[in-house]
Amino acid sequence: MNKPMIGVAAAVFVAALGGWYILQHRSAPPARAPQTAQPPAPPPAEPAIMHPLPQAGEDGASKGPLPALGDSDTAMRNALGEVVGAAAVKNDLNPENIIRHIVVTIDNLPRQKAAVDKRPTSAVPGTFIADGDELHATLDAQNFSRYQPMVAVVRNLDMQRLGSVYVRFYPLFQHAYQDLGYPSGYFNDRLVQVIDVLLATPQPRGPIELVRPNVMYDFADPALEALPAGQKLLIRMGPENEAAIKAKLMELRAVVTAAPLKR
């Protein structure tokens, strides 16, 4: 994953056009009929924002100006601690580059791969369990319990309060998203798009067969293995955990697409 490469590629493309322009004019014949000046072409329209966020309420404004993105970890930890609890933040949240890691992870969930080193939370404890051998294996239901502590925290989240934190810190989320190589993108639109992808996760029936071409297990069904990383994660969590996560995602979607937030 290297989304800044999108911005680099765009810069190279513009530079190439600039070089082509200079070469063309260097080789142009000196005597030429004067041309009528043409008005400059209008700049391309900005992408339409589909899901604008409301402004932060008076309670958010009363907390003072936001820190810079690079200095936001402490403020973000404190704000999230008020919503999910200080213990959960201390035990489960990676302490550095919180907003950047959240943005990168969200942006990558609809893709085939999501970078493990950029995740905002610590790894789920325990080891992956497959039922059977390397030739004939299925996903063992014992794996589902590994996710239950995390899902328990999510079940108890007040999405209105979480949404208030998100709205207050949104300029920093937007900044981090643009730094990924989306200078005209709107992060909340991407968040809603990703939520919709996760909500569309299919639920396989019966045992889920696995293959092990290398160190890691893959889904034996090519259709399942081709799913986005976020959908495959929900499937690995098991039906009950998946249903709980989807329910909270629907609540979050209602919050971030509503204007204004209810207090």
C-alpha distance (Angstrom), angle and dihedral (degrees) to the residues before:
residue distance angle dihedral
M1 . . .
N2 3.81 . .
K3 3.76 110.3 .
P4 3.84 93.7 168.2
M5 3.81 84.4 70.3
I6 3.79 87.0 73.0
G7 3.80 89.0 62.5
V8 3.81 91.3 44.3
A9 3.80 91.1 50.5
A10 3.80 90.1 50.6
A11 3.81 90.4 50.4
V12 3.83 91.4 49.8
F13 3.81 89.9 48.9
V14 3.82 91.7 52.1
A15 3.81 91.1 46.0
A16 3.80 90.1 51.1
L17 3.78 90.4 52.3
G18 3.80 89.6 49.1
G19 3.81 91.6 51.9
W20 3.81 90.9 48.7
Y21 3.82 89.5 51.2
I22 3.83 92.6 52.0
L23 3.81 94.0 47.5
Q24 3.77 92.0 48.8
H25 3.78 92.8 52.6
R26 3.81 93.5 44.0
S27 3.80 90.2 56.7
A28 3.79 96.3 42.4
P29 3.83 116.7 116.1
P30 3.84 113.1 -102.9
A31 3.82 97.4 -132.2
R32 3.76 112.5 64.7
A33 3.77 137.2 142.5
P34 3.80 112.3 -96.7
Q35 3.76 114.9 -99.7
T36 3.74 125.7 -139.9
A37 3.76 109.3 -111.6
Q38 3.77 111.5 -108.4
P39 3.78 121.3 -146.1
P40 3.79 113.2 -108.2
A41 3.76 115.8 -96.0
P42 3.80 113.4 -102.2
P43 3.78 114.6 -103.0
P44 3.80 115.3 -100.0
A45 3.76 113.9 -89.1
E46 3.78 116.9 -101.0
P47 3.81 113.5 -110.9
A48 3.77 110.6 -92.3
I49 3.80 114.2 -104.0
M50 3.78 107.7 -123.2
H51 3.81 100.3 -173.8
P52 3.81 112.4 27.7
L53 3.77 115.9 -169.6
P54 3.80 122.6 -129.0
Q55 3.77 119.0 -114.7
A56 3.77 117.9 -94.2
G57 3.79 112.6 -88.8
E58 3.77 126.0 -116.5
D59 3.81 91.0 -86.8
G60 3.79 90.1 59.2
A61 3.79 93.2 45.2
S62 3.80 90.9 50.6
K63 3.81 90.5 61.9
G64 3.78 91.0 70.3
P65 3.80 132.9 -121.5
L66 3.77 121.5 -26.7
P67 3.78 120.2 -104.9
A68 3.77 120.9 -116.6
L69 3.80 114.4 -81.7
G70 3.80 91.9 -108.7
D71 3.81 91.0 52.6
S72 3.80 98.3 42.3
D73 3.81 102.4 96.2
T74 3.80 97.2 92.7
A75 3.80 93.8 46.2
M76 3.79 91.3 46.4
R77 3.80 93.2 48.8
N78 3.79 90.8 50.3
A79 3.80 93.2 47.8
L80 3.80 93.5 47.8
G81 3.79 90.5 45.1
E82 3.79 89.2 61.4
V83 3.81 89.8 55.9
V84 3.81 106.0 35.8
G85 3.79 99.9 21.6
A86 3.78 131.8 -96.2
A87 3.81 92.8 -100.5
A88 3.81 93.7 56.1
V89 3.80 91.1 48.0
K90 3.79 92.1 49.1
N91 3.81 95.4 45.5
D92 3.79 103.3 35.4
L93 3.82 109.0 25.6
N94 3.78 120.9 83.4
P95 3.81 103.3 -128.1
E96 3.82 101.9 -138.8
N97 3.81 132.9 68.8
I98 3.80 90.4 -0.6
I99 3.78 98.6 166.3
R100 3.80 94.6 41.6
H101 3.81 91.3 50.0
I102 3.81 92.1 47.6
V103 3.80 90.8 51.4
V104 3.81 94.1 46.1
T105 3.80 92.4 47.8
I106 3.80 94.1 47.9
D107 3.79 91.3 47.4
N108 3.81 91.2 52.3
L109 3.81 100.4 45.1
P110 3.83 93.1 88.4
R111 3.80 90.4 50.4
Q112 3.79 129.0 84.3
K113 3.80 93.4 -107.6
A114 3.80 134.0 33.5
A115 3.79 119.0 -164.8
V116 3.79 110.8 -114.7
D117 3.80 93.8 -156.2
K118 3.83 91.0 59.3
R119 3.78 98.1 53.2
P120 3.83 114.8 121.7
T121 3.82 95.2 -141.5
S122 3.78 134.2 57.8
A123 3.80 120.6 -98.2
V124 3.79 120.7 -82.8
P125 3.82 107.9 -101.0
G126 3.79 122.7 -116.0
T127 3.78 132.5 39.6
F128 3.77 130.6 -79.6
I129 3.81 113.7 -96.4
A130 3.79 124.9 -153.3
D131 3.80 121.7 -171.3
G132 3.80 111.4 -133.9
D133 3.78 131.0 9.6
E134 3.78 134.7 -55.6
L135 3.81 91.5 -86.1
H136 3.81 98.0 47.7
A137 3.81 112.8 20.7
T138 3.78 134.9 151.5
L139 3.78 133.0 -168.8
D140 3.82 107.2 -88.0
A141 3.80 115.3 -133.0
Q142 3.81 88.7 -137.8
N143 3.81 86.6 78.8
F144 3.77 91.1 67.9
S145 3.79 93.2 69.2
R146 3.81 90.2 61.6
Y147 3.79 89.1 70.9
Q148 3.79 97.9 44.4
P149 3.84 97.6 92.3
M150 3.80 90.8 52.3
V151 3.80 92.2 44.2
A152 3.83 89.7 49.9
V153 3.82 89.2 58.2
V154 3.81 91.0 48.2
R155 3.82 92.3 48.2
N156 3.80 90.1 57.9
L157 3.79 96.5 47.2
D158 3.79 117.6 121.5
M159 3.78 99.2 -138.0
Q160 3.79 92.9 -164.0
R161 3.80 90.5 58.8
L162 3.79 91.7 42.7
G163 3.79 88.2 49.8
S164 3.79 90.2 52.7
V165 3.80 90.4 54.9
Y166 3.80 89.9 47.9
V167 3.81 92.6 50.7
R168 3.79 92.7 47.3
F169 3.82 93.0 51.0
Y170 3.80 94.9 35.0
P171 3.84 96.1 111.6
L172 3.81 87.9 61.6
F173 3.82 92.2 48.0
Q174 3.80 88.3 50.2
H175 3.80 91.0 48.5
A176 3.81 91.8 50.9
Y177 3.81 91.2 47.9
Q178 3.79 92.5 51.7
D179 3.80 89.2 48.9
L180 3.81 88.2 59.8
G181 3.77 89.2 66.8
Y182 3.82 102.7 -84.0
P183 3.82 102.6 110.8
S184 3.80 91.9 163.9
G185 3.80 96.8 34.1
Y186 3.78 125.3 111.4
F187 3.77 112.3 -140.0
N188 3.80 96.9 -152.3
D189 3.80 89.6 58.7
R190 3.80 88.7 52.8
L191 3.81 90.8 48.6
V192 3.81 91.9 53.2
Q193 3.80 90.7 46.4
V194 3.80 90.6 52.2
I195 3.80 92.4 47.3
D196 3.80 89.1 53.6
V197 3.80 90.6 50.8
L198 3.81 90.8 52.3
L199 3.79 92.9 46.1
A200 3.81 88.4 54.8
T201 3.81 92.1 58.9
P202 3.82 108.8 135.1
Q203 3.79 119.9 -129.4
P204 3.81 111.5 -135.3
R205 3.79 117.5 -142.3
G206 3.76 122.3 -130.4
P207 3.79 127.3 0.9
I208 3.80 115.2 -15.4
E209 3.78 108.9 -128.6
L210 3.80 119.7 -140.6
V211 3.79 137.5 -160.5
R212 3.76 128.4 -161.5
P213 3.81 110.6 -150.1
N214 3.80 91.5 160.2
V215 3.80 135.4 -6.2
M216 3.79 95.3 -47.4
Y217 3.79 128.0 60.7
D218 3.81 119.8 -116.5
F219 3.78 130.4 -166.3
A220 3.79 109.3 -92.1
D221 3.80 91.2 -143.4
P222 3.84 106.0 82.7
A223 3.81 90.1 -149.3
L224 3.81 91.0 58.0
E225 3.79 93.8 43.3
A226 3.82 89.6 52.2
L227 3.80 92.1 57.2
P228 3.81 120.1 109.7
A229 3.80 116.9 -86.0
G230 3.80 92.6 -109.0
Q231 3.79 93.5 53.4
K232 3.81 92.5 48.0
L233 3.79 89.5 51.3
L234 3.81 91.5 53.6
I235 3.80 90.7 49.7
R236 3.81 91.2 51.0
M237 3.81 89.3 52.6
G238 3.80 92.4 63.5
P239 3.82 132.2 -115.8
E240 3.81 98.4 -76.0
N241 3.79 95.0 47.4
E242 3.79 90.3 43.9
A243 3.80 91.5 52.6
A244 3.81 91.3 50.1
I245 3.81 92.4 50.1
K246 3.80 92.3 47.0
A247 3.81 91.1 51.4
K248 3.80 91.1 54.7
L249 3.79 91.1 44.0
M250 3.80 89.4 56.4
E251 3.81 89.1 51.6
L252 3.79 90.9 49.3
R253 3.79 91.5 48.3
A254 3.80 90.3 53.9
V255 3.81 89.8 51.3
V256 3.80 98.5 48.2
T257 3.80 94.3 44.2
A258 3.80 95.5 47.0
A259 3.80 124.6 90.1
P260 2.91 118.9 -127.1
L261 3.78 111.6 16.9
K262 3.78 113.6 -120.0
R263 3.79 115.5 -117.3
